[in-house]
Amino acid sequence: MFNKILVAIDHSPVNKQVFDQGLALAKADQANLILLHVLSNEEADIPLLSPYFVQHQDRCLHDEPPIMQLGNEVYGQERSDVKQQGIKLLRSFAEKAMYANNYTNSAIATGIATEFSQITGHPSSTICEFAKSCQADLIVMGRRGYSGLKDIFLGNVSNYVVHHAPCSVLLVQPSMS
């Protein structure tokens, strides 16, 4: 039996499957559902750190303050947009977890206590640390299926979590469609 199920959400194609698996388990055990999105430079939509944040002028691409200020503003807006997209995604999944559609298409309460968080960090260690801090009994997450050189260069979040998590881990394979 699980009491707290942590579902790691990102913007990958397996995302809906991961959420559906976590929700099904939470319904079966009447467990609390905790949705987590980690903002990371590893996600495709995250803008990389602005070169204008560097403190020393000899390290910047431009040394003119108006250009530096504009660069920082554009970066800040892009980063803010990505954060808002993450919150919107989490909120939509949380609403789906709290209400299910019955056969007459009217929403009914599921009784599943659901909360969500968005944290900036490296996904693998952040997921493990968050699971420990919220005392999760299970982590549900997807895997992208990297192997060989891709795994070496891009890292493998699911592999790290499986080996360092403070609880059980359920990996959801991408569907073959």
N, C-alpha and C positions, 0 to 999 in steps of 0.2 A: 504494500500500500504506500502511495505517495501522498504527502501533505502539501508540499510546495514544489511546483514544476516550473523551472526556468526555461523559457523558450527564447533562443538566440535568433533574432531577426536581422536580416540584411536585405540588400536589394537584388539578390540572386534569383534565378528562375525557380529554384527549389523552395523558395520562401513560403508559398501557400501550403505546400505539402508539409513543411516543418510545423507551421501553425496548426494545421488540421490534426496532425499527430498529437501535438501537445494538448490541444483542446479535447480530443477524444479521450486521452488518458486522464485529464482533469475531470471530465464528466464521469468517467467510470469510477474514479476514486473520490469524487467530490473534493478535489484538491484545489488549493489556491494556485492561480496561474500568474506567473510573473513574466512579462515580455521585456526583452532587453535588446536595444540596438546600440552597437558600438560604432561611434564615429571614428573612422580610421582612414589614413591615407591609402590603405589597401583597397578601398572601395573605388570603383571607377568614377563616380560622380563627385568625389571629394576633391576640391582644388588643393594643389600642393601649397606649401608654405610660401607666402609672398617673399620675394627676394628683397623687398624694401623694408622688412622688419629688422634687418641686420643693423646693429648699433654703430658700427664703424663705417665711415664713408668709403674707405678704400675697398670694402667688400660689396658695395652696392653696384647695381648696373647703372644707376643714374645718381648723380650727387646733387641734383636740383630739387629743393624741397617740394615744389608743386607737383613734379612728376612722381616723387616718392609718396606724397600724400594721396594722389589719385590712385596709384597702384595699390596702396594699403586699403583705400576705400572700396575699390573694385573687389579685392580679395575678401574683405570683410563681408561685403554683400553676398558674394558667391557662397561663402562659408555659412552665412546666416540662412540662405535659401536651402542649402543642403540639410542644415539642422531642422528647419521647418518641415522639409519633406520627410525626414525621419520621424518626427513627432506625429505628422499626419498619418504615416503608415502605421505607427504603433497605436494611435488612437482608433484607427479603423479596425485593426485586429482586436483591440480591447472591446470595442462595441460589438463585434461579431461574437466574442467570447461571452459577453454578458447577455446577449439576446440571440435566440435562434429562431428561424422561421419554421412555423409548423406548416402543415399541408394546405392551409387556407391563406398562406402568405402573410399572416399577421405575426408580429414579433411577440415572443413569449420569453420571460426571464428564465435563464438556465440555472441560476443559483450559484454560478461559478464566480468566486471572488477574483477579480482581475485587476492587476496594476501594471504600470509600465515605466521604464526608465531609459534614458538615452545618456550614454557616457562617452567621453572622448578617451581614446587609448588604443593600445595594440589589442586586437580582438582576442587572441588566445589567452593571454594573461588576465585581461580585463574580465572575460567571461568566468574564468576560474575564481578570481578574487571576489567578483560579485556573487557568485553561487555560494561561496563560503560566508560572505557577509549577510546574505539573506537566508542562510541555512536551507538551501534548496536540497531536496531529496533526489532530484533528477534534472539533468540538462537535456533538452531536446534541441538538436541543431542539424543543419544540413552539411553535406560535404560536396565539394566541387569535383572530386575525383582526380585531383592532380596526382601525377606519378612521375618518376624519373627526374629529368632536369627541371621541369616546371615545379615540382615539389621542392627541389633544392633551392631554386632561385626565388620562387614566390612564397615559400613556406607552406605549412599545412596546419591551419588553425584547428581543424577537427582532430588531427593526430596529437597535437599538443594538449588539447582539452581532455581527450581520452586518457592520456598519461598523467595529467596533473590535476584533474578535477577532484574536488572533495566529496563527490557523490557519483552516482551512476550516470552514464551518458547514453543517450539514444541518438544514433546517427541516421538521418533520413537520406536515402539515395535519391538522386534526381530520376524522374521517370524517363523511360526510354522513348517517349513519343516525339 
